[in-house]
Amino acid sequence: MLLLLALKTAFDPAAAADATFAIDVDGDWFTVIVSAGAVQVTRGRAAQPAVSFHADVATLRSVAFGREPIGAAEDAGRLTVTGDRVLAERFARSFLRRALARLAG
């Protein structure tokens, strides 16, 4: 999926916390493992993620690239987050800095 490749490219290790995340994008599951300043994205659902996200492509893109806060997407019924809320917020911010730099540059 191109969006997850874009997330991997925009990943900012300085903003990330080590954890495993499960992302359900329109019914397709992905596992994102953040560890030691690196990110690994694979198809399939993580067995015991610290956080799970359920969203459509547009919502995930909007949240990950800072166009919309997690809470706003949840309130609108387009995103469900389960697990550690602090890690969820930090995960979303792990892509924002580099995405903004690309837009500015």
C-alpha positions, -999 to 999 in steps of 0.1 A, spaced: 0 0 0 14 33 -11 3 52 21 23 29 43 54 34 21 49 71 24 47 68 62 79 48 62 96 75 41 83 103 64 92 85 96 111 107 121 130 85 145 136 114 169 99 117 175 91 79 177 86 56 207 96 20 205 64 -1 202 44 -23 179 13 -9 162 -15 -26 142 -31 -6 115 -64 -17 98 -68 4 66 -101 -4 49 -99 -41 61 -62 -46 53 -40 -52 83 -4 -40 87 21 -42 115 44 -13 122 73 -20 145 93 10 157 125 0 174 159 17 179 151 46 156 139 24 127 105 15 114 94 -18 98 61 -22 80 47 -56 71 14 -70 60 -7 -88 86 -20 -80 120 3 -78 150 -4 -104 177 -1 -80 207 2 -44 195 5 -16 220 -19 4 198 -44 -5 171 -57 20 145 -88 13 124 -95 39 96 -99 44 59 -69 56 38 -79 92 37 -83 94 75 -50 77 82 -33 100 58 -49 131 74 -40 121 110 -4 109 102 5 140 82 -9 164 108 -40 176 89 -63 163 116 -59 154 153 -67 118 163 -95 130 186 -113 149 157 -112 118 135 -125 96 163 -153 121 171 -163 120 134 -164 82 136 -137 77 109 -110 64 133 -109 40 162 -79 38 184 -74 10 210 -45 6 234 -21 31 248 -33 66 240 0 83 246 18 60 222 -10 65 196 -5 103 198 33 99 196 30 76 167 10 101 147 35 128 154 64 105 143 56 114 107 46 150 110 80 168 111 94 153 80 61 156 61 61 193 69 97 197 59 89 181 25 60 205 20 81 235 30 111 225 9 
